[in-house]
Amino acid sequence: MMIDTGSDVSWVRCNSTDGVTLFDPSKSTTYAPFSCSSAACAQLGTQGNNCSSSGCQYSVQYFDGSNTTGTYGSDTLALSDADTVTDFHFGCSYHEEEMDEEKFDGLMGLGGDVPSLVSQTAATYGKSFSYCLPPTNSTSGFLTFGAPNGTSGFVTTPMLRYTQAPTFYGVLLKDISVGGTPLRIQSSVFSGGSVMDSGTVITWLPRRAYSALSSAFRSGMRRYPRAAPVGILDTCYDFTGLSNVSVPTVELVFDGGAVMDLDSDGIMIEHCLAFAPTSDESFIGNVQQRTFEVLHDVGQGIFGFRSGTC
């Protein structure tokens, strides 16, 4: 399952794309689709997709253009041998688009709105969870529900919430440092906050912030030849024949003084700086979150970051 803090509806593939049905609701004695008049169906809001003979339908569109549609129902969810969630609300997906290359069986919605797993388990785990995203496919990370015993080892910053977008968890960037030197970006550039999103790959910064970061990064990489842009990534390098590459450090500085000193695997992707400019919402992507335990304590309204945990 993909873990996505930027969406709420959890779903699993119920269609057969390769001859194997991942979840067949007809074989579960505890599964039940929701009726179109149910409270659970109403809570889908704009992600409700009317009715069919099989009951309440859902449809979720993601920022990258991919989407899923299917039947919305409930069953017992086993998170582990000891942790189960009864009457767990989720989507049984019969159709996905733009996900053919993705190697996952469904999605676990960890956003902040009513349908999310976080909200559904609030009485048990207190709207608190953390994860560590590993730097490579050969290493493993973790997902933990419930608040830790204190925040020792974490640097913390206030969590922003958005009235018009309750799904999102935001942070307030104050500055960025490259190679140990603060860029001294005006605080007004970051005033809209940035969404911390495990489902977004790279970090999208306001254009003025990205311009300052890219310029400083290029100065620190002058010894390496430039390469052609790769899609939206415009600060790329040719490392052909090089066994060791030295990359400037990049630090994200948040409200309250919390600093994320990005892991080397959290700065570049495909030999390019893993940041891009945007005129819309700013996002902190999953590349930058690699190797950090990222604590979402929604109940207390704080983010925590602890480096080198996976």
N, C-alpha and C positions, 0 to 999 in steps of 0.2 A: 504494500500500500504506500502511495506517496503521501507524505505528511505535508499539509498545506495550511499555513497560518493565515493565508489571504482569502480563504473561502470557508463556508460553513457546512454545506451539505456533504456528508460522507456518502460514498457509493462504492459498489463492487460490480464487476462485470458479470452479467447474467447471460450475455450472448455467447455464442460459440464461434470464435474467430479462427480457431485452429483445431476444431474437432473436440475440444475439451470445454465443457461448461463449468466455469469456476464456482458459481453458486446457483443451484437449482432450487428456487423457493418451494417447488412442489414436493421436494423431498424433506422439507423441514416441518416438523409438527408444531413448532413454535412461531413460525413466520406468519404474518398477517398483513395484507395491504391495507392502507388507510382508505376510508371512504372519502369522497370529495367534500362531504360536509363536516369532516372531523376538524378538531382544533389543530392537529399536527399539520394537516394539509393547508389550513389557513396561515399557519406560521411560516410557510414557504415564501409568502409574499410574492415578489416579482419572479421568483424562481419556480412558482407553481405553473403547471402546464395543462390546466384544464383536466378533463376527465376522460376515462375510457372504460371499457367493460371490465378492466382489471383494477379500477379504482383511481386513486389520486396519482397524478402524473407530475413529474418534476422536469426541469430543464435548466442546466447551468452553462453559462457562457464564460469562458476565461479570457484574460487579457490577450493571450497569444493567438486567439482565434479558434482554439479547440473548444469542444463542447460535449456534453453528455445529456441524454434524455432517457427516461424510463419510469418505472413505477416506484412510488414512495410507500414504504411499509416499515414494519418493526420486527425484531427478532432479538434473541439473546446474544450479546457480543462477549466473547471470551478474549480479554486482553492478555491474560496469562492463565496458568492453571489455578491461581488463587483469586484472580480478579475478573469478575463477570459483571456485565451491565444488562439488566433485564429491560425489556421494552425499549431497546435502542432503535432510534429512528434513522433510517438510511435509504438510499436509492438503490434500486435494482436496475442497473443500466442495460438497456437493450440496443443502444446505438451511441457510438462515439465518433467524432470527426476530428481529424488532424492529430490523432494519437497513435497511429499505426506503428511508429518507430519507438514508442515509449515502452519500456520494459517494466511495467507494473500492472497489478491486478485490479486496482481501484484507487480511491483517494480517501484519506482521513481528514475531514474538515475540522481544523483547530482554530477557526476564527472566533470572534467575540459575540456573534449574534445567536439567537435562540436555537436554531437547528444544529449548532456545532456540537461535537463530542465534548468540548470543554464545558459548554453550558449544560448539556444533558447530564454530566457527571459532577456538577458543582457541589452537590451535597456530600459527595464522597471525597473529592480531591480539592475542593475549595477554589476552583478556578485557577489552579496553578499547575504549570508543567514546564519541563525543560527538555532540551535535546542537544546532542552534539553531532554535527554533520562531519563525517570523516573526509580527509583530503583526497583519498583515492578509492577506487573500487576494491582494492585489496585490503583495506583496513575497515574497521567497523565502528559505528557510533552507537547512540542509544536515544531512547525516548522515555522519559520518566513523568508519571503523573503524581501530583501532590507537591507541596512546598517542601524544600529542604529544611533541616534543623538549623535555621539561621542562614545568613548570607556570607559566612566566612569564606574568603577566597574570591568572592565576586566583587567586581566594581559595579555600582548601580546608578541608574538614571531614571527619572520619572517616566511613566508610561502615558502617552497621549491617547485619548479616545476621540472619535469623531461622531458627532450627533447624527450627521447625514450618512455616515458609513460605519455602523456599529461593528461590522466584521473586522475592521482593521485595528491593529495595535501600532501606535506611532512612537517615534523618538524625536528629540530635538537635537540636531547637529549644531555645534557651535563653531567648529573649525576642523581643518584637516592639516596634518603635518606630513611632509615628505622628506625622507632622509634626516629626520629629527628637527626640521625647520618648519615652524607654523606658517601656513599660507596667509593667515590673518584675513580671512574672508569675512566680509561684513555680515553681522548676525541677521540682518534683514533678509539676506539671500535664503536662509534656511527657515524663515518664520512660519512657513506652512507645515513644517514637520516632515518626517520621512517615515514611510510604512516599513516596518520590519517584517519581511515576507520570505518564508522558507520555500515558497513556490515560484519565486522570481529568481532567475539565474544570476545576472549581473546587477550591479548597483547603478541606479539612475539618479543623477544629480542635477540640480538646477544648472542652467547653462553657464552662468558666471562661475559657479563652484567647479564645474567640470573643466572649464577653460584654465583655471588656475592650477588645478590638479594635474591636468595633462601637460601643461607647460613645464611645471616643476619636475614631473616624472621624466619628460624628455631630456631635460637638462642633466638629470642623474644617469641617463642611459646613453650619453653621447658617444661612448666607446663602441656601441653596437650599431650595425647598419640597420636602417629602417626597412620595413617590408610593406607591401600593399595592404590596405585595410581588409579586414575580414568581416563582411557584413556591416553591422553598426559599429564595430570596434575599429577605431581609426588610429590608435597608437600602437603599432605592431612592429616587430623586430625579426631579423633574420639571424638565427642562432646556429646556422649550419656549421657543422664541424666543431662546435664548442661543447665540451663536457661539463664545464662549470660556468654558470652565469650569475653575476652579482646584481641584485635588484634593489633599488632604494626602498627603505622601509616606508610604509604608509600607515598612519594612525588616524582613526576617526575619534574626534573629541566631542563628547556629548554634554548636555546640560547637567550641571552638578559636578563636572570634572571627570566623569568616567571616560576612560580611554581604551579603545580597542586597537592594540598593536597587531595589525593583520599578519596572519601566518603567510609565509612565502607562497603557499598554494592559494591564498586568498587575494592575491594582488593581480596576477596575470592568468589568462586562459587562452589557449591556442596561440601562445607567444604574443599576446596583445594585452594591454591594460584592460582589466575587467570592469570598466566603468563606461558609462555613456551619458550624453546630455539629454535633458528632457525639458519641455515647457509645461508639462502636466505634473502629475503627482511624482514625488521623489520616493524611491524604494531602496532599501538596503537588501541586497540579494543574497542568495545562499552561498555563492562563492566566497563572499567576504566573511560569512559566518563560520566557515570551515575551521575545525579544531577547537572552537569555543563551545563551552556549555552556555547556552542561551536560555536564561530563566525568564519565563513570562509569569509573573505573579499578578494576575489580573485583579484579584481581590484587594491586594495592597497597592496596586497601581504603580508597580516598579518593574523595570527590566534589570537583569543581572547578567554580567559576562564574566566567565572564568576561562582563562586561556589554557591551551595544552591538555584538554581532557579527553581527546580522542585522536 
